[in-house]
Amino acid sequence: MKHKKLIKVERELLSQWLKEGITKKECARRLKRSIRTVQRELIRNRTRVSVGDNDWERIYEPLHAQHAAMLRKQNAFNAKHPLKNPDVYSYVLDNLRGGWSPEEISGRLREQDHPGDPHWQICMETIYQFIYKEKTDQTKQGLTQNRVLDKRLPDRKSSITITDHDRPLWEFLRRKQKKRRKKGGRKVQRVRIPDRVSIHARPKIVAKRKQFGHWEGDSIVGKGHTSGLHTEYERVASMIRFEYLVRITADEAVLAAQKIFSVLPSHARRTTTLDNGSEHVKHSEFGIQAYFADPYSSWQRGGNENANGMIRCYFPKGTDFSTITDEELRDVEWELNNRPRKRLNFKTPQEVFTECLRNP
């Protein structure tokens, strides 16, 4: 049987009867309530008062009990409806669908867009709870089931058109699933790289992320290990740049790197730290001093690995990059560089990169 809590009048009567010395069992009989209901009410809603210099006791006071019950009810409602504020609701949905993470949304509101305004504040965990509550609700409605059936029957003419507004919110998350993937980057074969300089010989200031112009580079491989992208990540501004590779070769990597670095002033292209892929054997032609991470140590280029993960949200594994236009690449690059980042105090990489260019 569903438990029903006391109302204000009942709390006032209960308080009066207790002061008169009436037992809890008799109070329950008069209220036509279960004795457990009365006991639960007294346990949850009594207040502590001082009865001397160093002593206190718990008493049942109806006004306090009513206030505590209403506050508890409101908190329960907030937990079930975390985005009841329509302004925050619209902001969260728009930016989730724009590729922002819950942390980026929460931090941008807190640090940049509406600092100090309680109306606009929402924590990252609340957004995650909202996303996965929506996931459960949509599963119950059968939308997820319909999508699975459509995949199993590719020739089936479905009457359902899936738009961004129909898609479950968890599909907009970077990993698109609740269970986190194990850490670890792409494994590389050992390749002899001429004039290879180890990351351990790199200037110490690079690791501190205090000096602008130090990059990390890698390749994203497309369908059939043919076409792909050469990616570069600037360590101070978190700026991401990438160029198309017709083939995953050293010559193509040189052309891509030169496109990225040739347009930058010298203070914006000091060093780059690469992995040990065969496409980097001609690093001396990149137009920038190159250092190399240790084999199987992708964490030494953590920023670039993270950037590649974000790019993969738009171009999943198995993407045929020969079918992607340069305009599409530039659109993705713009979106990534205009997303707020936690380590930038929720400024965008484009904002910080521009500041650094203007103030060498």
Residue frames relative to the residue before (quaternion, step in Angstrom):
aa qw qx qy qz dx dy dz
M 1.0000 0.0000 0.0000 0.0000 0.00 0.00 0.00
K 0.4818 -0.6847 0.4703 0.2791 3.57 -0.92 0.93
H 0.4068 -0.7243 0.5077 0.2285 3.55 -0.86 1.01
K 0.1412 -0.7787 0.6082 0.0613 3.58 -0.90 0.97
K 0.3688 -0.7569 0.5024 0.1968 3.54 -0.75 1.09
L 0.6141 -0.5532 0.4166 0.3785 3.54 -1.28 0.38
I 0.3513 -0.7000 0.5755 0.2352 3.54 -1.25 0.50
K 0.7565 -0.4239 0.2474 0.4323 3.56 -1.30 0.26
V 0.6682 0.5035 -0.3123 0.4500 3.63 0.84 -0.95
E 0.6526 0.5129 -0.3154 0.4600 3.57 0.97 -0.82
R 0.6381 0.5198 -0.3332 0.4600 3.59 1.02 -0.72
E 0.6412 0.5155 -0.3282 0.4640 3.60 1.01 -0.74
L 0.6563 0.4980 -0.3096 0.4748 3.60 0.98 -0.82
L 0.6424 0.5309 -0.3261 0.4463 3.57 0.95 -0.87
S 0.6500 0.5165 -0.3152 0.4598 3.58 0.95 -0.88
Q 0.6603 0.5133 -0.3052 0.4555 3.59 0.93 -0.93
W 0.6866 0.4879 -0.2930 0.4523 3.60 0.85 -0.93
L 0.6361 0.5265 -0.3361 0.4531 3.59 1.00 -0.74
K 0.6414 0.5157 -0.3207 0.4688 3.57 1.06 -0.76
E 0.6673 0.4853 -0.2921 0.4836 3.58 1.17 -0.58
G 0.5615 -0.6424 0.3673 0.3702 3.59 1.28 0.01
I 0.4067 0.7048 -0.4839 0.3220 3.58 1.22 0.28
T 0.5058 -0.6771 0.4486 0.2907 3.57 -0.94 0.87
K 0.6304 -0.5408 0.4041 0.3832 3.54 -1.26 0.44
K 0.6293 0.5419 -0.3367 0.4438 3.57 1.02 -0.74
E 0.6694 0.4814 -0.2942 0.4833 3.58 0.99 -0.84
C 0.6070 0.5440 -0.3507 0.4610 3.60 1.05 -0.75
A 0.6515 0.5155 -0.3115 0.4613 3.57 0.95 -0.87
R 0.6428 0.5222 -0.3265 0.4555 3.60 0.99 -0.84
R 0.6726 0.4984 -0.3012 0.4566 3.60 0.92 -0.93
L 0.7060 0.4463 -0.2613 0.4839 3.58 1.03 -0.77
K 0.3345 -0.7484 0.4877 0.3002 3.55 1.35 -0.25
R 0.4762 0.6309 -0.4399 0.4263 3.50 1.02 1.02
S 0.5874 -0.5454 0.4553 0.3876 3.53 -1.29 0.31
I 0.5640 -0.5892 0.4549 0.3575 3.57 -1.11 0.64
R 0.6184 0.5475 -0.3435 0.4470 3.60 1.11 -0.64
T 0.6050 0.5477 -0.3528 0.4578 3.59 1.11 -0.65
V 0.6666 0.4873 -0.2985 0.4787 3.58 0.93 -0.89
Q 0.6533 0.5124 -0.3188 0.4572 3.58 0.90 -0.86
R 0.6525 0.5128 -0.3076 0.4655 3.58 0.96 -0.87
E 0.6263 0.5424 -0.3255 0.4557 3.58 1.01 -0.82
L 0.6926 0.4759 -0.2804 0.4640 3.59 0.88 -0.91
I 0.6453 0.5172 -0.3258 0.4581 3.58 1.02 -0.72
R 0.7477 0.4447 -0.2230 0.4399 3.58 0.84 -1.00
N 0.8330 0.2932 -0.0909 0.4602 3.57 0.92 -0.88
R 0.4204 0.6639 -0.5118 0.3473 3.61 1.10 0.44
T 0.2607 -0.7621 0.5735 0.1493 3.56 -1.20 0.53
R 0.4331 -0.7001 0.5103 0.2490 3.55 -1.16 0.59
V 0.0202 -0.7943 0.6069 -0.0204 3.60 -0.88 1.00
S 0.5113 -0.6452 0.4821 0.2996 3.52 -1.22 0.64
V 0.0821 -0.7879 0.6095 0.0318 3.59 -1.05 0.83
G 0.7923 0.0495 -0.0557 0.6055 3.55 1.03 0.76
D 0.7405 -0.4113 0.2841 0.4492 3.53 -1.30 -0.11
N 0.8345 0.1213 -0.0199 0.5371 3.58 0.88 -0.90
D 0.6664 0.4754 -0.3086 0.4844 3.58 1.11 0.51
W 0.0479 -0.7827 0.6202 0.0201 3.56 -1.24 0.42
E 0.1174 -0.7749 0.6145 0.0898 3.52 -1.33 0.28
R 0.4390 -0.6784 0.5214 0.2744 3.58 -1.26 0.40
I 0.0320 -0.7953 0.6051 -0.0167 3.57 -0.83 1.04
Y 0.4075 -0.6824 0.5455 0.2660 3.54 -1.28 0.37
E 0.0081 0.7945 -0.6028 0.0732 3.56 -0.53 1.27
P 0.4615 -0.7524 0.3835 0.2719 3.63 -0.44 1.19
L 0.6433 0.5198 -0.3457 0.4432 3.62 0.95 -0.74
H 0.6582 0.4889 -0.3062 0.4838 3.56 0.96 -0.88
A 0.6436 0.5360 -0.3227 0.4408 3.59 0.94 -0.86
Q 0.6579 0.5049 -0.3057 0.4677 3.58 0.98 -0.87
H 0.6566 0.5111 -0.3077 0.4615 3.58 0.97 -0.90
A 0.6609 0.5089 -0.3071 0.4582 3.60 0.92 -0.91
A 0.6567 0.5126 -0.3096 0.4585 3.58 0.99 -0.83
M 0.6662 0.4958 -0.3032 0.4674 3.59 0.95 -0.86
L 0.6397 0.5212 -0.3250 0.4621 3.58 1.02 -0.80
R 0.6478 0.5142 -0.3108 0.4684 3.56 1.00 -0.83
K 0.6396 0.5236 -0.3167 0.4652 3.56 1.03 -0.77
Q 0.6573 0.5087 -0.3082 0.4627 3.58 0.98 -0.86
N 0.6444 0.5182 -0.3208 0.4618 3.58 0.99 -0.82
A 0.6360 0.5180 -0.3266 0.4696 3.57 1.04 -0.76
F 0.6336 0.5202 -0.3275 0.4698 3.58 1.02 -0.78
N 0.6512 0.5247 -0.3182 0.4465 3.58 0.94 -0.89
A 0.6405 0.5295 -0.3256 0.4509 3.57 1.04 -0.77
K 0.6978 0.4508 -0.2693 0.4871 3.59 1.05 -0.74
H 0.7814 0.2091 -0.0978 0.5797 3.58 1.14 -0.64
P 0.0330 -0.8711 0.4893 0.0268 3.62 0.65 1.08
L 0.7530 0.3384 -0.2063 0.5253 3.61 1.12 -0.50
K 0.1674 0.8241 -0.5237 0.1364 3.57 0.99 0.84
N 0.5789 0.5563 -0.3736 0.4645 3.59 1.21 -0.47
P 0.3918 -0.7653 0.4487 0.2441 3.64 -0.42 1.13
D 0.6147 0.5478 -0.3588 0.4397 3.60 1.08 -0.63
V 0.6820 0.4666 -0.2792 0.4891 3.56 0.89 -0.96
Y 0.6039 0.5727 -0.3468 0.4325 3.58 1.02 -0.81
S 0.6923 0.4677 -0.2790 0.4734 3.59 0.83 -0.99
Y 0.6434 0.5337 -0.3183 0.4471 3.57 0.97 -0.89
V 0.6751 0.4973 -0.2924 0.4598 3.57 0.89 -0.97
L 0.6824 0.4902 -0.3023 0.4501 3.61 0.81 -0.96
D 0.6600 0.5214 -0.3185 0.4371 3.58 0.87 -0.95
N 0.7460 0.4159 -0.2371 0.4630 3.57 0.84 -0.93
L 0.5558 0.5537 -0.3988 0.4748 3.59 1.16 -0.41
R 0.6965 0.4575 -0.2669 0.4840 3.56 0.91 -0.94
G 0.6458 0.4997 -0.3171 0.4824 3.56 1.28 -0.31
G 0.6376 -0.5794 0.3109 0.4014 3.57 1.29 0.12
W 0.4837 0.6579 -0.4532 0.3576 3.61 1.24 0.06
S 0.4328 -0.6664 0.5370 0.2833 3.56 -1.20 0.55
P 0.6541 -0.5003 0.3726 0.4277 3.64 -1.19 0.33
E 0.6403 0.5226 -0.3322 0.4544 3.59 1.00 -0.75
E 0.6567 0.5041 -0.3106 0.4672 3.59 0.97 -0.82
I 0.6416 0.5194 -0.3230 0.4629 3.59 0.99 -0.78
S 0.6828 0.4895 -0.2843 0.4618 3.56 0.82 -1.01
G 0.6965 0.4866 -0.2760 0.4493 3.56 0.87 -0.95
R 0.6338 0.5298 -0.3385 0.4507 3.58 0.99 -0.77
L 0.6419 0.5095 -0.3200 0.4754 3.60 0.97 -0.80
R 0.7142 0.4820 -0.2570 0.4377 3.55 0.88 -1.01
E 0.8049 0.3460 -0.1522 0.4575 3.58 0.84 -0.97
Q 0.8204 0.2809 -0.1089 0.4860 3.59 0.99 -0.74
D 0.7853 0.3799 -0.2063 0.4432 3.59 0.57 -1.12
H 0.8205 0.0005 0.0440 0.5699 3.62 0.87 -0.94
P 0.0429 0.8335 -0.5498 0.0343 3.63 0.66 1.00
G 0.8395 0.2089 -0.1600 0.4753 3.56 -0.98 0.88
D 0.6060 0.5423 -0.3639 0.4541 3.62 1.24 0.06
P 0.3482 -0.7786 0.4783 0.2091 3.63 -0.26 1.22
H 0.5712 0.6185 -0.3779 0.3852 3.58 1.12 -0.64
W 0.7667 0.3878 -0.1797 0.4791 3.57 1.07 -0.78
Q 0.5673 0.6420 -0.3844 0.3439 3.60 1.18 -0.16
I 0.1179 0.7565 -0.6368 0.0908 3.55 -1.08 0.82
C 0.3718 -0.7510 0.4990 0.2208 3.58 -0.87 0.88
M 0.6772 -0.5184 0.3573 0.3809 3.52 -1.27 0.53
E 0.6654 0.5222 -0.3104 0.4337 3.58 0.90 -0.92
T 0.6173 0.5455 -0.3435 0.4510 3.59 1.06 -0.74
I 0.6463 0.5120 -0.3196 0.4669 3.58 1.00 -0.80
Y 0.6397 0.5171 -0.3262 0.4659 3.58 0.97 -0.82
Q 0.6458 0.5135 -0.3252 0.4621 3.60 0.95 -0.85
F 0.6373 0.5275 -0.3163 0.4642 3.57 1.02 -0.82
I 0.6500 0.5313 -0.3174 0.4410 3.58 0.93 -0.92
Y 0.7571 0.3980 -0.2285 0.4650 3.56 0.77 -0.99
K 0.5437 0.5440 -0.4106 0.4898 3.58 1.26 -0.19
E 0.6350 0.5150 -0.3187 0.4796 3.57 1.03 -0.81
K 0.6139 0.5547 -0.3440 0.4439 3.57 1.05 -0.79
T 0.6675 0.4957 -0.2940 0.4715 3.57 0.94 -0.92
D 0.6592 0.5177 -0.3124 0.4470 3.57 0.92 -0.91
Q 0.6839 0.4822 -0.2977 0.4594 3.58 0.91 -0.88
T 0.5986 0.5468 -0.3625 0.4597 3.57 1.11 -0.61
K 0.6484 0.5152 -0.3137 0.4645 3.57 1.00 -0.85
Q 0.6764 0.4971 -0.2951 0.4564 3.57 1.04 -0.74
G 0.5383 -0.6735 0.3743 0.3413 3.58 1.27 -0.16
L 0.4320 0.7112 -0.4720 0.2912 3.59 1.22 0.01
T 0.6528 0.5105 -0.3176 0.4608 3.57 0.93 -0.88
Q 0.6357 0.5329 -0.3293 0.4510 3.58 0.99 -0.83
N 0.6426 0.5239 -0.3261 0.4541 3.58 0.97 -0.82
R 0.6494 0.5189 -0.3213 0.4536 3.57 1.01 -0.83
V 0.6403 0.5178 -0.3238 0.4658 3.59 1.02 -0.78
L 0.6493 0.5176 -0.3183 0.4574 3.58 0.96 -0.87
D 0.6362 0.5318 -0.3350 0.4476 3.57 1.00 -0.79
K 0.6606 0.5013 -0.3146 0.4619 3.60 1.04 -0.75
R 0.6611 0.5102 -0.3095 0.4547 3.57 1.04 -0.75
L 0.7702 0.2529 -0.1302 0.5709 3.56 1.12 -0.68
P 0.1499 -0.8541 0.4898 0.0904 3.62 0.35 1.21
D 0.6829 0.4830 -0.3015 0.4576 3.61 1.13 -0.50
R 0.5078 0.6718 -0.4151 0.3442 3.54 1.28 -0.22
K 0.3294 -0.7277 0.5695 0.1940 3.58 -0.94 0.91
S 0.1397 -0.8199 0.5518 0.0616 3.56 -0.19 1.23
S 0.3930 -0.7151 0.5318 0.2267 3.53 -1.08 0.80
I 0.6018 0.5593 -0.3540 0.4469 3.57 1.31 -0.11
T 0.1512 -0.7644 0.6215 0.0814 3.56 -0.87 0.98
I 0.2313 -0.7974 0.5462 0.1109 3.57 -0.51 1.20
T 0.0404 -0.7788 0.6259 -0.0082 3.58 -0.69 1.13
D 0.7141 -0.4178 0.3196 0.4618 3.57 -1.31 0.05
H 0.6683 0.5033 -0.3066 0.4539 3.59 1.06 -0.71
D 0.6679 0.4816 -0.3023 0.4803 3.60 1.22 -0.38
R 0.5968 0.6086 -0.3647 0.3748 3.57 1.11 -0.64
P 0.5209 -0.6081 0.4839 0.3532 3.61 -1.05 0.66
L 0.5758 -0.6405 0.3847 0.3319 3.56 -0.97 0.85
W 0.6015 0.5787 -0.3778 0.4008 3.62 1.04 -0.62
E 0.5808 0.5857 -0.3819 0.4170 3.60 1.18 -0.39
F 0.6525 0.5043 -0.3210 0.4657 3.59 1.21 -0.36
L 0.5156 0.6170 -0.4299 0.4106 3.59 1.26 -0.11
R 0.6515 -0.5616 0.3422 0.3783 3.51 -1.14 0.65
R 0.7631 0.3456 -0.1956 0.5099 3.60 0.88 -0.91
K 0.3032 -0.8011 0.4699 0.2134 3.58 1.29 -0.26
Q 0.7416 0.2773 -0.2356 0.5636 3.57 1.09 0.64
K 0.5874 -0.6101 0.4104 0.3381 3.54 -1.23 0.49
K 0.6908 0.4641 -0.2794 0.4789 3.58 0.97 -0.83
R 0.3980 -0.7359 0.4999 0.2241 3.55 -0.78 1.05
R 0.4420 -0.6802 0.5175 0.2723 3.52 -1.06 0.76
K 0.5616 -0.6033 0.4398 0.3567 3.57 -1.09 0.66
K 0.5275 -0.6312 0.4674 0.3239 3.53 -1.13 0.72
G 0.4639 0.6667 -0.5024 0.2965 3.55 -1.20 0.52
G 0.2933 -0.7820 0.5273 0.1564 3.54 -0.80 0.95
R 0.7280 -0.3993 0.3201 0.4563 3.52 -1.33 -0.19
K 0.3969 -0.7160 0.5244 0.2341 3.58 -0.87 0.95
V 0.1608 -0.7938 0.5820 0.0733 3.55 -1.00 0.83
Q 0.4556 -0.6466 0.5319 0.3024 3.52 -1.22 0.52
R 0.5346 -0.6109 0.4692 0.3476 3.55 -1.13 0.61
V 0.0119 -0.7926 0.6077 -0.0486 3.55 -0.76 1.11
R 0.4117 -0.6869 0.5329 0.2731 3.57 -0.98 0.77
I 0.0943 -0.8070 0.5830 0.0008 3.55 -0.55 1.22
P 0.4083 -0.7274 0.4912 0.2506 3.62 -0.59 1.10
D 0.8530 0.0822 -0.0879 0.5078 3.57 -1.10 0.81
R 0.2165 0.7969 -0.5299 0.1933 3.55 1.04 0.77
V 0.1128 -0.7742 0.6213 0.0425 3.58 -0.90 1.02
S 0.4215 -0.7451 0.4637 0.2284 3.56 -0.63 1.15
I 0.6161 -0.5460 0.4333 0.3668 3.54 -1.25 0.51
H 0.6160 0.5665 -0.3439 0.4258 3.59 1.16 -0.53
A 0.6562 0.4608 -0.3116 0.5099 3.59 1.28 -0.18
R 0.4599 0.6887 -0.4374 0.3506 3.57 1.30 -0.02
P 0.5929 -0.5745 0.4093 0.3884 3.65 -1.02 0.67
K 0.5502 -0.6555 0.4113 0.3135 3.58 -0.91 0.94
I 0.5962 0.6037 -0.3660 0.3823 3.58 1.08 -0.66
V 0.5579 0.6208 -0.3940 0.3849 3.59 1.15 -0.55
A 0.6741 0.5184 -0.3004 0.4320 3.58 0.90 -0.92
K 0.6555 0.5388 -0.3110 0.4282 3.60 1.14 -0.54
R 0.3139 -0.7750 0.4904 0.2458 3.60 1.26 -0.23
K 0.4501 0.6938 -0.4492 0.3381 3.58 1.02 0.75
Q 0.7355 0.3706 -0.2109 0.5265 3.58 1.16 -0.54
F 0.4269 -0.7222 0.4971 0.2214 3.54 -0.81 1.09
G 0.7362 0.4692 -0.3140 0.3733 3.55 -1.21 0.55
H 0.5878 0.5448 -0.3831 0.4593 3.58 1.25 0.24
W 0.1462 -0.8306 0.5374 0.0064 3.56 -0.68 1.16
E 0.2137 -0.7162 0.6399 0.1787 3.52 -1.41 0.13
G 0.1053 -0.8426 0.5279 0.0133 3.59 -0.78 1.00
D 0.0536 0.7737 -0.6280 0.0635 3.54 -1.26 0.52
S 0.3681 -0.6928 0.5605 0.2653 3.55 -1.34 -0.10
I 0.2250 -0.7113 0.6453 0.1643 3.53 -1.23 0.62
V 0.2479 -0.8016 0.5339 0.1045 3.56 -0.65 1.14
G 0.3146 -0.7754 0.5260 0.1517 3.54 -0.92 0.97
K 0.8113 -0.2778 0.2113 0.4690 3.52 -1.35 -0.30
G 0.8469 0.1402 -0.1216 0.4983 3.55 -0.93 0.94
H 0.4563 -0.7011 0.4349 0.3333 3.60 1.26 0.29
T 0.4487 0.6699 -0.4727 0.3557 3.57 1.01 0.79
S 0.8138 0.1326 -0.0611 0.5625 3.60 0.13 -1.23
G 0.0680 0.8048 -0.5880 0.0444 3.56 -1.29 0.20
L 0.4633 -0.6405 0.5242 0.3167 3.54 -1.27 -0.51
H 0.2475 -0.6870 0.6504 0.2089 3.53 -1.24 0.56
T 0.1084 -0.8233 0.5569 0.0152 3.58 -0.65 1.12
E 0.0622 -0.7685 0.6357 0.0366 3.54 -1.20 0.68
Y 0.1339 -0.7872 0.6016 0.0204 3.55 -1.06 0.91
E 0.2772 -0.7645 0.5610 0.1546 3.60 -0.72 1.09
R 0.4558 -0.7671 0.3898 0.2279 3.58 -0.60 1.18
V 0.6810 0.4745 -0.3078 0.4651 3.64 1.03 -0.57
A 0.7917 0.3233 -0.1522 0.4955 3.58 0.77 -1.05
S 0.3532 -0.7407 0.4859 0.3010 3.61 1.27 -0.29
M 0.2930 0.7683 -0.5089 0.2547 3.57 1.17 0.61
I 0.1807 -0.7787 0.5953 0.0813 3.57 -0.99 0.88
R 0.0162 0.7682 -0.6397 0.0194 3.56 -0.92 0.97
F 0.0757 0.7967 -0.5990 0.0268 3.58 -1.08 0.61
E 0.1511 -0.7733 0.6132 0.0560 3.52 -1.26 0.65
Y 0.5716 -0.6273 0.4307 0.3071 3.53 -1.17 0.72
L 0.1765 -0.7458 0.6344 0.1009 3.55 -1.11 0.81
V 0.3849 -0.7185 0.5296 0.2349 3.59 -0.65 1.10
R 0.7603 -0.0019 0.0127 0.6494 3.54 1.16 -0.80
I 0.4781 -0.6491 0.4969 0.3212 3.58 -1.17 0.48
T 0.3262 0.7353 -0.5154 0.2956 3.55 0.34 1.30
A 0.6636 -0.5108 0.3724 0.4001 3.53 -1.31 0.33
D 0.6512 0.5228 -0.3258 0.4431 3.60 0.94 -0.84
E 0.6579 0.4989 -0.3108 0.4709 3.59 0.96 -0.84
A 0.6389 0.5266 -0.3273 0.4554 3.59 1.01 -0.79
V 0.6147 0.5403 -0.3432 0.4608 3.59 1.05 -0.73
L 0.6639 0.5044 -0.3071 0.4589 3.59 0.87 -0.96
A 0.6687 0.5044 -0.3025 0.4549 3.58 0.92 -0.90
A 0.6710 0.4953 -0.3038 0.4606 3.59 0.89 -0.92
Q 0.6463 0.5192 -0.3250 0.4551 3.58 0.98 -0.78
K 0.6141 0.5398 -0.3465 0.4598 3.60 1.06 -0.69
I 0.6861 0.4901 -0.2817 0.4579 3.56 0.98 -0.87
F 0.7976 0.3686 -0.1733 0.4448 3.58 0.74 -1.07
S 0.5968 0.6178 -0.3758 0.3478 3.62 1.04 -0.64
V 0.6892 0.4804 -0.2860 0.4609 3.61 1.11 -0.57
L 0.6272 0.5600 -0.3305 0.4288 3.60 1.26 -0.13
P 0.5009 -0.6198 0.4986 0.3410 3.61 -1.11 0.58
S 0.6972 -0.5167 0.2966 0.3988 3.57 -1.20 0.50
H 0.6728 0.5018 -0.3217 0.4383 3.63 0.98 -0.71
A 0.6706 0.4764 -0.2974 0.4847 3.59 1.29 -0.20
R 0.7507 0.2740 -0.1868 0.5713 3.63 1.27 0.06
R 0.0764 0.8344 -0.5357 0.1045 3.55 0.50 1.23
T 0.7937 -0.1161 0.1146 0.5860 3.61 0.76 -1.04
T 0.1004 -0.7392 0.6505 0.1429 3.52 -1.37 0.17
T 0.2377 -0.7568 0.5949 0.1299 3.57 -1.09 0.76
L 0.1345 -0.8388 0.5276 0.0020 3.56 -0.52 1.25
D 0.4751 -0.5931 0.5364 0.3671 3.53 -1.33 0.12
N 0.6173 -0.6073 0.3842 0.3203 3.57 -1.29 0.09
G 0.2707 0.7895 -0.5057 0.2181 3.58 1.12 0.64
S 0.6074 -0.5933 0.3944 0.3515 3.55 -1.15 0.65
E 0.5918 0.5892 -0.3690 0.4079 3.59 1.17 -0.46
H 0.6830 0.4854 -0.2842 0.4660 3.60 1.26 -0.21
V 0.3688 0.7568 -0.4816 0.2437 3.60 1.20 0.24
K 0.7153 0.3913 -0.2517 0.5214 3.62 1.17 -0.43
H 0.1431 0.8447 -0.5020 0.1183 3.57 1.10 0.74
S 0.5840 0.6016 -0.3756 0.3948 3.60 1.13 -0.55
E 0.6834 0.4662 -0.2843 0.4845 3.60 1.23 -0.36
F 0.4441 0.7213 -0.4402 0.2978 3.60 1.26 0.04
G 0.4366 -0.6941 0.4701 0.3266 3.58 1.14 -0.52
I 0.7241 0.2984 -0.2099 0.5853 3.58 1.23 0.46
Q 0.5397 -0.6134 0.4597 0.3481 3.60 -1.09 0.65
A 0.1544 -0.8174 0.5529 0.0481 3.58 -0.72 1.09
Y 0.0917 -0.7426 0.6611 0.0550 3.52 -1.20 0.78
F 0.2980 -0.7782 0.5344 0.1414 3.57 -1.18 0.54
A 0.4484 -0.6808 0.5195 0.2560 3.53 -0.99 0.95
D 0.6013 -0.5327 0.4377 0.4040 3.57 -1.25 0.30
P 0.5965 -0.5668 0.4125 0.3909 3.62 -1.09 0.57
Y 0.8498 0.1048 -0.1158 0.5034 3.55 -1.09 0.84
S 0.5766 0.5579 -0.3877 0.4538 3.59 1.08 0.73
S 0.0202 -0.8508 0.5250 -0.0111 3.55 0.68 1.10
W 0.5659 0.6112 -0.3860 0.3965 3.59 1.17 -0.50
Q 0.5902 0.5689 -0.3764 0.4317 3.61 1.19 -0.38
R 0.7197 0.2609 -0.2056 0.6096 3.57 1.32 -0.16
G 0.0465 0.8784 -0.4748 0.0291 3.55 1.00 0.88
G 0.6389 0.5404 -0.3342 0.4337 3.57 1.00 -0.77
N 0.6737 0.4893 -0.2892 0.4724 3.56 0.98 -0.88
E 0.6261 0.5268 -0.3359 0.4665 3.59 1.03 -0.75
N 0.6488 0.5058 -0.3117 0.4755 3.57 1.01 -0.81
A 0.6409 0.5243 -0.3173 0.4623 3.57 1.00 -0.85
N 0.6461 0.5152 -0.3217 0.4622 3.58 0.96 -0.82
G 0.6166 0.5443 -0.3400 0.4560 3.56 1.09 -0.69
M 0.6559 0.4969 -0.3113 0.4754 3.57 1.02 -0.78
I 0.6305 0.5223 -0.3329 0.4679 3.58 1.03 -0.75
R 0.6352 0.5461 -0.3194 0.4431 3.57 1.06 -0.78
C 0.5376 0.6013 -0.4161 0.4198 3.60 1.17 -0.33
Y 0.7161 0.4092 -0.2331 0.5152 3.57 1.13 -0.69
F 0.7844 0.1688 -0.0711 0.5926 3.57 1.07 -0.77
P 0.1829 -0.8276 0.5211 0.1004 3.63 0.19 1.24
K 0.6759 -0.4577 0.3722 0.4417 3.54 -1.30 0.23
G 0.7353 0.3602 -0.2915 0.4946 3.54 -0.93 0.92
T 0.4493 0.6845 -0.4584 0.3456 3.60 1.27 0.03
D 0.2982 -0.7143 0.6048 0.1872 3.56 -1.01 0.84
F 0.2577 -0.8200 0.4920 0.1381 3.58 -0.11 1.28
S 0.5445 0.6099 -0.4134 0.4008 3.60 1.18 -0.27
T 0.6700 0.4780 -0.2962 0.4847 3.60 1.24 -0.34
I 0.5992 0.5609 -0.3514 0.4503 3.60 1.31 -0.10
T 0.3531 -0.7465 0.5242 0.2078 3.59 -0.77 1.00
D 0.6214 -0.5366 0.4127 0.3945 3.55 -1.26 0.40
E 0.6016 0.5608 -0.3566 0.4432 3.58 1.08 -0.66
E 0.6472 0.5069 -0.3150 0.4742 3.58 1.01 -0.79
L 0.6332 0.5250 -0.3296 0.4634 3.59 1.00 -0.79
R 0.6819 0.4861 -0.2953 0.4600 3.57 0.90 -0.90
D 0.6074 0.5472 -0.3538 0.4544 3.60 1.08 -0.65
V 0.6639 0.4897 -0.3011 0.4782 3.58 0.94 -0.88
E 0.6342 0.5319 -0.3248 0.4576 3.57 0.96 -0.86
W 0.6508 0.5109 -0.3138 0.4658 3.59 0.96 -0.85
E 0.6579 0.5149 -0.3185 0.4479 3.59 0.88 -0.89
L 0.6777 0.4976 -0.3009 0.4500 3.59 0.87 -0.91
N 0.7261 0.4381 -0.2453 0.4698 3.58 0.96 -0.82
N 0.7007 0.3983 -0.2762 0.5236 3.58 1.26 0.00
R 0.4792 0.6018 -0.4637 0.4396 3.54 1.19 0.68
P 0.4729 -0.6768 0.4708 0.3108 3.63 -0.87 0.83
R 0.1918 -0.7853 0.5817 0.0898 3.56 -1.11 0.74
K 0.5586 -0.6301 0.4327 0.3222 3.55 -0.99 0.87
R 0.7104 0.4694 -0.2801 0.4433 3.58 0.81 -0.96
L 0.6671 0.4409 -0.2974 0.5217 3.61 1.29 -0.15
N 0.4930 -0.6496 0.4145 0.4039 3.57 1.29 0.35
F 0.6354 -0.5917 0.2798 0.4097 3.51 1.14 0.92
K 0.3652 0.6131 -0.5692 0.4083 3.52 1.03 0.89
T 0.4959 -0.6391 0.4818 0.3369 3.58 -1.24 0.17
P 0.6236 -0.5367 0.3989 0.4049 3.63 -1.15 0.45
Q 0.6311 0.5396 -0.3410 0.4409 3.58 1.00 -0.76
E 0.6431 0.5220 -0.3210 0.4593 3.59 0.98 -0.82
V 0.7021 0.4575 -0.2704 0.4739 3.59 0.85 -0.96
F 0.6319 0.5369 -0.3334 0.4486 3.60 0.97 -0.82
T 0.6523 0.5094 -0.3093 0.4683 3.58 0.97 -0.86
E 0.6316 0.5260 -0.3269 0.4664 3.60 1.00 -0.81
C 0.6797 0.4933 -0.2896 0.4591 3.58 0.93 -0.90
L 0.6262 0.5298 -0.3399 0.4601 3.60 1.03 -0.68
R 0.7010 0.4760 -0.2619 0.4620 3.57 1.01 -0.85
N 0.7764 0.2623 -0.1329 0.5574 3.58 1.18 -0.53
P 0.0904 -0.8427 0.5290 0.0417 3.60 0.40 1.20
